[in-house]
Amino acid sequence: MKFINQLKFESLFWVGLFFKLILIFTLFPEIHNKWFLNFINFSIENFSINPWNNFLEIGSDPMSYPYGPIMLLLQLPLSFFGYIIDNFFFTVNAKNFFYYTLYL
């Protein structure tokens, strides 16, 4: 707890956090919207043990999500939470926001 209290006064930490947030929300969207988020959305909406096979069967690009199951397991919970928020509250991009925060 002492470490967290010290962070309140560390200006370098806050500058770094602010800079990283700007980079995440300005540089990532194009690449992630084009490739990764389509696969994550498909995995949430069409749950299966092997979403890669199902994703390829519908004719999608095999390089859309070049990561393995561990990466998918790390990204799926927050993305799923954002997906639920988007569906219940009709908001836009909560799923993307939670996905991007994983890179923080």
Secondary structure, DSSP 8 states (H G I E B T S, - for coil): -HHHHHHTT-HHHHHHHHHHHHHHHHHHHHHIIIIIHHHHHHHHHS--S-HHHHHHHTT--TTS----HHHHHHHHHHHHHHHHHHHHH--SSHHHHHHHHTT-
